[in-house]
Amino acid sequence: MNWNPNEKDPWGRKNNNPPDLDDAIEQLRKMFFSGGSGKGSGGSGGTPFKFGFKFFSYLLLGALTLYIFLGIRIVNEADREVVFTLGKYNRVLGPGLQFHFPVVEEIYASENISRIRTFVLPTNMLTKDENIVDVELNVQYTISDLKNYSLNVEDPEITIRQAAESALRHVVGENIMDDLLTSGAAAISSGILLRLDEYLAIYEAGISVQQVNIEQRQPPAEVIDSFRDVVAAREDKERLRNDAEKYALSIVPVARGDAQRQIQDAEAYKEKVIAIAEGEADRFEALLIEYQKAPEVTRERLYLDALEEVFSSSTKVMIDVEGGNNLLYLPIDQIMKKAEEDDE
């Protein structure tokens, strides 16, 4: 029901002026602590006072219980929460049952510090030999310090992306394109990881980089066909070099074995010739002694030995008969063969 200013006000006064604040507070005090009208109802004046006290006690207890209930928090094992008190950093809540003071304190940030976050950075880079390469970098990181992560940088994700791009440009700029596109990619990834850690430590960003991988690296699309031809030629060069080395490894031991065998044969021949020469010299010296003792006999024996040596290697003998015009032919080989047949 609306109140008409021309009628009496709730305090029983007929007045167009607004009620006085002190009068209103006094009326409320009387209502709670003196029964409202100031007249007794057959009882003492302390009963309304006790009722009002209990009411406010219950109200205060309920408000305190609600306040405590709102301040209780359960933080997961992998989570951390940053607490601000009156707008300033106070502490970080760890895992388990925690409490903070509502209204006075607020939860500024809550993050899972064990979750591995990933982003992919596609870009093109200029190498040391002034070639442009399209690179796709994959970075995996976690939160190492939630306070620094929440307070020291305005946007951690943008910060780590910019730091990763800066580290990538710096490291790729120190290497040639062939190293980036071939076996040197792993070493370049390690260099990017180290430099990125240095940048984040300077920023105090509260970020720990777990792994950096160069997932894709290739020349720009405009020159990809020519580059593939270069790569194919390089692979052919390596293949031919490997084949040559393989052939060398197979032929060199054989050549070394043949050379060693020829050296050994030459040494054996040398020893044989020396032994024969020494034997002939000894025999000649022994024969000389015999010849000095009996020259005629020794000369005759040498002549017969020479004839025996010559005839032993001949199968035919021609005999000139003294005083005749005919030559006598002796087929010694046939005679010896006939003799052997007769013996059998």
TAZI-V25920 format. One record per backbone hydrogen bond with DSSP energy under -0.5 kcal/mol. NH is the residue of the N-H (numbers start at 0). CO is the residue of the C=O. Records with the same first field share a line. If there is no record, write none. Layout:
NH: CO / CO
This chain:
4: 2
6: 3
8: 12
11: 8
14: 12
23: 19
24: 20
25: 21
26: 22
27: 23
28: 24
29: 25
30: 26
31: 27
32: 28
33: 29
35: 29
37: 33
46: 43
48: 44
49: 45
50: 46
51: 47
52: 48
53: 49
54: 50
55: 51
56: 52
57: 53
58: 54
59: 55
60: 56
61: 57
62: 58
63: 59
64: 60
65: 61
66: 62
67: 63
68: 64
69: 65
70: 66
71: 67 / 68
72: 97
74: 72 / 95
78: 75
79: 110
80: 92
81: 108
82: 90
83: 105
84: 87
85: 83 / 103
87: 84
89: 82
90: 82
92: 80
95: 74
97: 72 / 95
99: 70
101: 99
103: 101
104: 100
105: 83
107: 81 / 105
108: 81
110: 79
112: 77 / 110
113: 77
116: 114 / 140
118: 138
120: 136
121: 119
122: 134
124: 132
126: 124 / 130
127: 171 / 174
129: 126
132: 124
133: 217
134: 122 / 132
135: 215
136: 120
137: 212
138: 118 / 136
139: 210
140: 116
141: 207
143: 141 / 205
144: 205
148: 144
149: 145
150: 146
151: 147
152: 147
158: 154
159: 155
160: 156
161: 157
162: 158
163: 159
164: 160
165: 161
166: 162
167: 163
168: 164
169: 165
170: 166
171: 167
172: 168
173: 170
174: 171
179: 175
180: 176
181: 177
183: 178
184: 181
185: 182
187: 183
188: 184
189: 185
190: 186
191: 187
192: 188
193: 189
194: 190
195: 191
196: 192
197: 193
198: 194
199: 195
200: 196
201: 197
202: 198
203: 199
204: 199
207: 141
208: 206
209: 139
210: 139
212: 137
214: 135 / 212
215: 135
217: 133
219: 131
222: 219
223: 220
226: 222
227: 223
228: 224
229: 225
230: 226
231: 227
232: 228
233: 229
234: 230
235: 231
236: 232
237: 233
238: 234
239: 235
240: 236
241: 237
242: 238
243: 239
244: 240
245: 241
246: 242
247: 243
248: 244
249: 245
250: 246
251: 247
252: 248
253: 249
254: 250
255: 251
256: 252
257: 253
258: 254
259: 255
260: 256
261: 257
262: 258
263: 259
264: 260
265: 261
266: 262
267: 263
268: 264
269: 265
270: 266
271: 267
272: 268
273: 269
274: 270
275: 271
276: 272
277: 273
278: 274
279: 275
280: 276
281: 277
282: 278
283: 279
284: 280
285: 281
286: 282
287: 283
288: 284
289: 285
290: 286
291: 287
292: 288
293: 289
297: 293
298: 294
299: 295
300: 296
301: 297
302: 298
303: 299
304: 300
305: 301
306: 302
307: 303
308: 304
309: 305
310: 306
311: 307
312: 308 / 309
313: 310
316: 329
318: 316 / 327
319: 317
320: 318 / 325
323: 320
327: 318
328: 326
329: 316 / 327
330: 328
331: 314 / 329
332: 314
334: 330
335: 331
336: 332
337: 333
338: 334
339: 335
340: 336
341: 337
342: 338
343: 339
